[in-house]
Amino acid sequence: MTFLFWLLFFSISFLSVFASFFFKNGQTIQIIMIPILFFLIYFVSQSIEKVISTSFFKEKKYILVLLLGSILIWFLNAAFVFDISAIFDAKNDFNFHIPSKDSFFYGRLSEKLLTSSHETVFAFHQDSKAVLGTTPYHYFELWISAFFSKIFSVSGYVAYSLFTIPLLQICTWVGIVAVFEQKRDKKISLATFIWAFGLLFLGGIYLPFYSDVKGFQSTYWLTNTLFTGLSEHYFFWIAVFLSFQKKNYRACVWIIFMIPIISPTLWAACWTGLFFIASFLFYQQKILFLQKYKLELIAFFVIPFFYFLFYYLTQSSQSVTSSDVSILALSESEINLATIFKEIAIYLFGFFVIYIPFLILFYSEIKIFFIKIINLPLLVSPPTTFLLFFIGGVLGGIFFYFLFPFHQERFQFLRNFILPFVQISLIYIFVIKQSYLNSKVSIVFVILLCYGFGFTLHWFLKEIEPNQIYSQNYLNSIERELLQKEELKRGAIFHSTTYYDDKILFNRNENFEIEGRYLAFKKGLEHFYNLDMACINYQDRTTSSFSETDIFAVWLKDRMQNKIELENRNEKLMCNDSLKWLFVKEKQLDFVVIGKNVSIPLEFQSKIQFQVQDSQSGEVFLRLK
């Protein structure tokens, strides 16, 4: 299984890298990963036996278990994408669930990366001159989705949800089985596969009353399993774990070198953790350390240099951190040091709270771990290395927190490091310390994993259920008219003023995601304009500035520039429906989705080729000539 994991790991990694390299003609941040991957292949090969055992592939029952487990993982994902009963009923109706906004955004972005001029989170707005440049983002899994979208001719969302995420989860499952295999001298059984599968649902324990306790509200979003997010993170961290288990520390370092590239939020955490370990080793070994790890030391400085050089040379002429074009979703409300300290304290306390059951369960193992560190305070050992990296990573995350205090999702600087690291550590205690052999521990652990499975189902339902607000007849009509007709590529959506008065927007680069998520299943969609965006305020109800990524806002800006000073603009004029219909006319859109109480001008009534109204939401779909 170890060989199979590394085969999958390198195949998937090179697939993502080469897909980005090919579709972007080499202008991709993932180009930095190519030399890292080749160095990693060399170091990983040092810990794999020269003669590769094929005994696993001769065991047909193991191949069958692997196949069945993979199908189950796929079905767990698919059950929240579409009505899986349709597979057996041969239905022709619209059977897909309306997705959560994050999945919709990632899927659409991966599809847009194929046609956009640059590798950017603003790929939806490629006709806006202000954002014609690259921006940092987690493109690794998105390029895998883009590849599958292109090969299988499906929408980016379908590729992301039914191909990419299950593939990463299956690979992580194989990696956990490999952890058992390495510990038990290549002896695995059916129980090994079951335990490894159960560990996919390992996560913190969230109790319902936490939402009512001051300071505990963050615990829900910190209670994460492999199925509720960060699949690409676990994919890399399990590789780090396998190398650490084999005491192949150089391979660990080269894998960690790639993690900030696949998730920029982890730059400070990973680099600070490595810095702590390097400083400690240098203190212990002096010149010997410099000689042994000179290649890693060079890479430690060269990789971030080329990362920032890439974005310096390819960035947009307009700063993505400005108030007009912002991936940070800047707020005009003040954030002081006391607020930042309070947030950090709440998040760290939240992590502690949700993992209390595991601290109690593994109390003796954790106690022994710290005793070893205390008894060997200045000696290089796996426990010391582990603790130094964790402390450095947390401090690095806190540093990023202070560096980008206005980042709307700044909690990810800590969450994206602590969650996978803690969960991999629990797997280490459970497997390496053979805690699973203790019947009492095993029983309690199974109960905790069952809770994780239940939380996963609850989380998925909570993400998609609020989106199911349309009648089946309306969705079926849209499927026949919109999803199955590829010539319909450009559309827009808008509502009456009363509809969006109470809406609050947090991130303008995701401006299409407020409505119309059933478009997740349409492939080849070129543009879908949300014409409500210029009328919705930022968080805390502060006045929103024009966003150069909102094409309608730019269009309005050009229309109004000679009439009204921007700082004294008439908000009602901006949101006037007649201006939105004029935008539809000038852009020659193929279809429009309008909310109830929006009147259709006479000149457009003659252009309607198809019209259907939703009996539940009052929304109206119009196909235009």
N, C-alpha and C positions, 0 to 999 in steps of 0.2 A: 504493500500500500504506500510505502514511503516513495518508491520509485514512481508509482502512479500519480501521487500528489505532485511531485516535482515536474512530471511530464505535463500535467494539467496546468500547473502554475506558470511554467515558461511558455506553454502554448497560448494560454489566454493573455499573458502579458505581451508577448510579441504580436499577437493578433491586434490588440488595442493600439500598440505603438505603430505598427506598420499601416494600420487602417488610417490613423491620423496623419502619418507621413505621406501616404499616397493621395488622400483626398485634399490635403492642404499643401501639396507640393513641397513638403519639408518644413513649412512654416508652422510648426507645432511645438509646444513646450515639451511634449513627450519625446522629442528627439534626444533630450538629455538622458533619457532612460536607456537608450541603446547601449552605450558603453558600460553603464552600470549593470545591465542584464548580462552582458558577456563576462564581466568580472565575476558576477554572482554565479554564473554557470561553472566557472573554474573553481571557486571556493566550495560550492555545494558538492561538486564532483569529488572533492577531497574526502568527504565524509560518507560517500556512497561506495559500497563494495564494488570492486572491479568486476566480479561475476554477479550479474543481476539475477536474483532468484525469480523463477517463473512459476513457483509452486502455487502462488495465488491464482494465476490464470488457469491452472489445471484443476482448481477446485470449482466445479460448476456451481455448487451451492452458494459460494461467496459471490460469484458473478451475478447470480440470480438475486441475491440479497441486495447487492449494489444497484442493480437495475430497478428492483422494486422500490428501494429507498429513494432513488432519484425520481421515479415517477410520483411517489408520494409528495416529495418536496415540490415538484412541479404543480401537482393538484392543489397543494396548500396555497400556492401563489395564484393559481388560475381561478380558484373558488371566489376570489375577491375581484376578479377582472371580468368574468362573465358567468352566466348561469350554466354551470357544467352539465346540467341535465340535458341541455340542448344537444350535447354530443351524441346522446342516445336517442333523442326524440326527432332528429332530422327537421328541426324547426327552421323557418325562413325569417322569423321575426327578429327584431332587435333584442338580443339577449345579453348585451354587455352592461356591466354596472358603470355608473358615472364615477370616474376615479377621483382620488384625493388630489389636491392641488400640487403637492410635491411630485407625485408620480407623473401627473400630466405635464408639469413643467420640464422634468428631466427627459421624458419621452419626446416631447416636442423639440426641445433644444438639441437632442441627439440627432433628430431628423434634419433640423435646420443647419447643423454643422456640415452636412454634406454639400449644401449649396451656398452657404455664406462665404463672403470674401475672406473672412478672418476667423480664427478660433477664438470666439468671444461669447460671453454670456448674453450679449446684445445681438446675437445672430438673427433674432426675429425682426430686427430693425435695420436690415442691411441697406435699406434705401435712405438711411439717415447719415449724412456726411459727418456728423459730430461723433459718431461711434465707429468709424471705419478703422479699427485697430484691435489688437488682442487684449484680453483681460484674463487674469488668473481665475481658475475655477477647477473643480474636480472633474476633469475630462476623461479619466481612465475608463470608467464604466460607461460613460456616454458614447465614447468611440466604439466600444463593443456593441452597444445598441445600434449605433449608426451603421455598423457593418452588417448586422443581422437585418436591419430595416432595408438596406440596399439589396442584399442577397435574396431575401425572401419576399421582397416587395410588400412590406407591411408598414403600418404607421410606426413612428418612433416609440409611442407608448406601448404598443403591443410587443415590439422587440425588447423594450426595457423590462416589461413586467413578465413576459412569458419566455424570454430567452436569457437575457443578461443576468438578472437577479437569481433565478433558479440555478444557473450555471455556477455563479460564484458561491452560492450556498452549498451546492453539491460538492464543489472542490473543497470547501471548508470542512464539510462532513468527512470527506476522504482524509483530510489532514488530521482530524481528531482521531480517526481510526489508526492512522499512522503513528500517532503519539502512543496509543496503547501497544501497537506492534513493536515500536522501539523499546518500550519499557519491558515487554514480555518476551524479548528475544525472538521476534517474528512469529510468535504464537498468537493467533487471533481466532475468535470463535463467533458464533451468532450473537452471543451476549455482548461481544465487543462492539459490533455494529449497532446494536440496540442502545447501549450506553452512549456511544458517540452521537447517535441520532438525538437522544434525549438531551445531550449537552448543547445542542443547537438552541434549546429553549431556556438556557441558563440566563438569568437576569436578576435584577433587584426585586425586592418584594414591596409592592405598593399596596397600602390598605386604604379603602374608600374614605375613611374619616380624615386622612391626611389633607384632603382638599379643603377641610374646614378649619385646619389648624394653621395659625399664622407662622410663616416660615417654612411650611411643609409643602406648599403648593407646587414647587418645582419638581417634587419627587416623581410625579407621573411621567414627565418628559425625560427623566433620567432612568426610568425603569425600562431598559431596552434589552431586546433579545436579537439574535441574528436575523429573525424574520421581520422585525419592526424597524430596521434601518441599519446603515453602516456596513452593508454586506461587503463592499470593496475593502473596508478597513480590516475586517476579520480575515479576509482572504490573505492579506499581507502579514497580519500579526500571527496567524497560525504558522506561517512560514518562518517567522522569527522564532517562535516557540520550538519548532522542530529542530532548527539549527542550534538553538540554545541547549536543547536536550542532548544533542550530540557533541556539545562543547565546541561547536564550530562557530566561535565568536566573531570571526572575520566575516562569515556569511551573514550573521545577524546584523552587523554594521551596514553591509551593502544593501540589505533589504530595507533597513531603516532609512538609508539615503533616498530610497524611492518614495517613501510614505508621504513626505511633504509635497511631492510633485503630484501625487494622486489626490491629495487633500491639503491645500495651502494653509488651512487653519492650524495645521500641526507643525509648521516650520519652527516656531519657538520651542514647542514641547520637545520635539525630536532632537533638535540641535543643542538645546540646553542639557538634555539628558545625556547625550553623547559627550558634551563638554565636561560634565561632572565626572563621567567615567574616565575620560582621557586625562583629566587633571589628576585624578587619584592614581592612575597607572603610572603617569609620569613621576609623581611623587615617590612611588615605590621603586620604579625600575630605571629612571633617568635615561641615559643614553640608549640602553637596551630597548626601551619602549619606542624611542624615535627610530631606531633601526628596524624594528619588527613591524611597526605600523606606519611607515612613512607613506605608503600608498594611500592608506585611509586618511592620514593627516592632510595630504595634498587634496584629496577629494572633498574633505570637510570644508575647505575654503573655496575650491574651484566650483563645486556644484551650485551653491547659492549665488556665486558671482555670475555664472552663465545664466542662471535662472533670472536674475534681475536685469542682466544685460539684454536678454531676449525680449523682455517686456519693455525695456527702455527703447530698444530699436524698433519695436513693432507696435507700440501703444498708439492709441488715438491721440490726435492733436489736442483734444479736450480732455482734461483730467477726469478719470472715472470717480474721483473722490470729491468732485465739486458738488455744489448743491443742485446743479441742474442735471447732471448725468451721474447718478450715484448708485453703485452696487452696495454701498454701505447704508442706504436708506437713512440719510442724516435727518435728525429731528432738530427743530428749533428750540426744543426744551433743553434746559441746562442739566448737565450731568456732572456732579462734583465728586471729589475723592471719597467722601463719606458714602455716597450712593454706590460707587464701585466696590468699596470694601464690603459694604453690606451685601451686595449681590454675590460676590465671591464667597463670603462666609456662608450665605444661604445655600449656594450650590454645593460647597464642600460638605456642609452639614447634611444636605440631602443625600449625597452619595453615602455617607456614613449610615444614615437612617435605613436606607433601602437594603443595605448589605449586613445589617445587624444579625439576621438569622444565620448567615454564613459565618460570621465572626464567632458566634456561639458554637456552631457545629464544628468548626475547625479550630477551636480555641487552642487545643494542645499542640497542633502542628504549627500554628502561628507563633505560639510561645517559644517553641523549640527554635524556630527560624530566627527570632530576635535574640535569643540566648547565644546562638552561634555568632551573630554579628557582634554582640557585646564582648564575647570571649576572644574574638579575633578582630579587634577594632581597626587595625592598620594592615591587615593582610588581604591580598587579593583572593576573593572567593566568589562563587556564584551568588550567594545571598547578598554579599556586599555590593556586587555589580548590579544586581536586581534593584536593591533599595536606592542606590545612587541614581540610577536611571529614572526611577519613578519619582523621586524627589525633584530631580532636575526637570523632568517633564512637567510636573505640576507647577513649579516655579516659572517655567517657560510659558505655560498657558496663562498664568497670572500676568506675566509681562505683556503678552499680547492683549490681554484684557485692558491694561492701562494704555497701551499704544493705540488701540482702536476702540475707545470707549463709546463711540456713537454707532458702532456696527450693530445693526438690528438683531443679529444672531450671534452676539459675542460669547454667549454661553458655550458655543461650540469649541472655543479655544480650550476649554477644560473638558467638556463632555466627550469630545471626539478622541481625546487621549485617555482619560481615566476609565471610561466604560470598557473598551476592548481590553485594556491592560489588566483591569481588575478581573474581568471574566476569564481571560486566559490564565491569570494567576490562580483562580479557583480551580480551573481544569488541571493545572500543574499539581495543586495539593491533592485533588481527587484521584488523579491517575498516577503521578510519579511517586507520591507518598502512599499510594495504594489504599486510600481511605475507603474505596469502594468494596474492599474485602471485609470491612467492618459492617456487620449486618445492620446494626442500629443506625450507623451513619448512612448506609445505603437506603434504608427505609425513609428517613427524613429527607434525604437528598432527592429521592424519587418524588416525594410530596412537593418539594420546592420546584422541581422541574415540571410537574403537572400544573402547578400554579403558573409557571412561565408559559406553558402551552395555552392555558386559559386566558392569560393576559394578552398573548399574541392575537388570539381570536377576537377578544374584546377591542383591542387597539385597531385592528383592521375594520371591524364593524363601525367603530366610532369615526373612522376616517372616511368611510364611503356612504354610510346610511344617510347623513344629512344632505347628500348630493342627489338622492333619488327623489327628486321633487317634480318629475314630469310624468304624465300619463303614458301608458304603454302605446296607445294609439298614436300619440304625437311622436314618440321615439321611432316607432315603426315607419311612420311617414317620412321622417328625416332620413332614416336609413335608406329607404328606396329612392328618395329624391336627391340626397346630398352625398351620402357615403359611397353609393354605388356609381355615381356619375363623376368621373375623374375630371371632366371639363370645368367643374365648379371648383375654383381654386382661390378666389378672393371674396372675402365677406366682411361684415361688420355687425356689431351688436350695440344697442343703446336702449335706455329706458326713460321714463318720464322723470322729472326732477324729484318728485316725491319719493321715488323708489330708492334713490341713492343718497338722499339727504343724511341718513344715519350711518352710512357705510364709512369705514375707516380703512385706508390703504397703507400698507407697510413697505411695499417694495415695488417700485414702478417698473423695474425691468421684467417683471412677471405680469405685465399689464393685461395680458389676454386671459389670465386665469380666473378672473372674477366670475365670468359666466361662460357658457358654451363648452363645458368640458366633454360633452358627448362627441365633440370634434376630435377627441383623442384617437378615435378609431379610423379617422379619414386620413388616407395617405396623400401626399402631394399637395397639401394645403400650403399655398404661398404666403398669404397674409390674412390675418383675422384681426381687425381693428376693434378695440373696445373704446367706443366713443364716449363712454361715461368717465373715462379716466381723468380728463381735464377738469371734471366737476367734483372729484372726490378729494378730500383733504388728507394730509399726512396724519400720523399718529398724534394723539393729544389735541386733535382738532386745530392744529396750527395751520396757517394758510400755506397751501402748497405752491411751490414755484414751478415754472414751466419745465418740463422734462424733455430734453432733446431726443430721448428714446421713445417718446409718445408722439407718433406721427401726426395724430390729430391735434395735439397741443402745439406742435410746430406749425402746422397748417393754420391753426387759429392765430398763432402769434404773428405770422406773416400777414394775415388778413386784417388784423387789428392794429398793427404797429403804427400805421399812419393816422389812426383815429383816436387811440387812447394810450396814455402812458401806462406801462405795465403795472407799476406800483399802485395805480388808481383804477385798475381795470374793473369793468362791470361784470360781476360773476354771473348774473342772469344772462347777459349777452353771450358769454362763453358757452353756456349750457343750452342755448336756444336750439330747439329741434330743427328749425329751418336750416341752421348752419350745418347740422349733421347730415341732413338730406342733401345739401349742396356738396358736402364732402363725398358722399356716396356717388353722386353724379359725376363729379370731376375724376374720381378714382376708377370709375366704370366697374363697380363691384358686381360680382355674379349673384350674390345673395345677401340678404339682410335679416337679422333676427331682432325684433323689436319687442319691448315690454308692453303690457296692457296699458291702455289709455294713451298710447302714442298714435297720433293721427297720420294717415298716409296721404301725402299731397296728390293732387289730381294728375300731375304729370307722371307720377310713378305708378298710379293705378293702371294706366294703360300698358305699363311695362311688365306687369306681374304675369309670370307664366305658371306659377304654382304657389298656392297659399294654404297654410294649415295653422290652426290655433290650438294651443295646449289647454285642455279643459281644467287643469289643476293650477298652473302658474299664470295663465293668461298670456303667455309668451306666444308670439306669432312668427312663423318662418315664411319668408318671401323669396322666391326664386325670380330673378329679374332677367330681362332680355339682354 
